[in-house]
Amino acid sequence: MTQPATAPRPIVDEIRERLDAALVPTSLLVSNDSAQHAGHMGDDGTGESHFTVTVESAAFTGLTRVARQRLINTALADLLATRIHALAIRATAPGE
């Protein structure tokens, strides 16, 4: 008997899981902004194409804004290459 196909996990959940593992954040908020971009370039119709990540992590201490973004982009690399069209990032170290 064939099993019914399961829907892929929401990208928001995948983003949270990967950033939790990579950065051990003290604070993490992932917002799906796709509805604000419906019909725009990069909207693939899934409702999961544009996101904002607000993250605080000790891993960012002493790093530049670009270096912080690179850490996030590395953790999400395959999603950015295939399923995420746009990602806004706000990355801070504790106490900033």
C-alpha positions in Angstrom: 0.0 0.0 0.0 1.3 3.4 -0.9 1.7 6.0 1.9 0.1 9.4 1.2 2.5 12.2 0.3 3.3 14.5 3.2 3.6 18.2 2.8 7.1 19.6 3.3 7.7 21.2 6.6 7.1 24.9 6.8 10.4 26.8 5.9 10.0 28.9 9.1 10.4 25.7 11.1 13.5 24.7 9.1 15.0 28.1 9.5 14.4 28.1 13.3 15.9 24.6 13.7 19.0 25.3 11.7 19.7 28.6 13.4 19.1 27.1 16.8 21.7 24.4 16.0 24.3 26.7 14.4 24.1 29.7 16.7 22.5 28.7 20.0 20.7 32.0 20.1 19.5 33.7 23.2 16.7 35.2 21.1 15.3 34.1 17.7 12.3 35.4 15.8 11.6 34.2 12.3 8.8 36.0 10.3 7.2 34.9 7.1 6.9 38.1 5.1 5.7 36.4 1.9 2.2 37.8 1.9 3.6 41.3 1.6 5.4 40.3 -1.6 2.6 38.3 -3.3 2.8 38.8 -7.1 6.2 40.4 -6.9 9.5 39.1 -8.3 10.5 35.9 -6.5 7.0 35.0 -5.3 6.7 31.4 -6.3 3.1 31.1 -5.1 3.9 28.9 -2.1 3.5 31.6 0.5 7.1 30.8 1.6 9.5 33.0 -0.2 10.4 36.1 1.9 11.5 36.0 5.5 12.9 38.2 8.3 15.3 36.7 10.9 15.9 38.6 14.1 18.5 36.8 16.1 20.7 37.5 19.2 23.6 35.1 19.8 26.9 35.1 21.6 28.4 33.7 18.4 28.1 37.2 16.9 30.3 38.8 19.6 33.2 40.7 18.0 32.0 40.0 14.4 31.1 42.6 11.8 27.6 42.8 10.4 28.8 41.0 7.2 30.4 38.2 9.2 27.2 37.7 11.2 25.2 37.5 8.0 27.6 35.0 6.6 27.1 32.7 9.6 23.4 32.8 9.0 23.7 32.3 5.2 25.9 29.3 5.7 23.4 27.7 8.1 20.6 28.2 5.5 22.7 27.8 2.3 20.6 25.1 0.6 17.3 26.8 1.5 18.6 30.1 0.1 19.6 28.4 -3.1 16.3 26.6 -3.6 13.4 27.8 -1.5 14.0 31.2 0.0 14.0 34.2 -2.4 14.6 37.0 0.2 16.0 37.0 3.7 16.2 40.2 5.8 18.6 39.7 8.8 18.9 41.6 12.1 21.8 39.9 14.0 23.0 41.1 17.4 25.3 39.9 20.2 24.0 39.9 23.8 24.0 43.4 25.2 23.9 45.3 22.0 
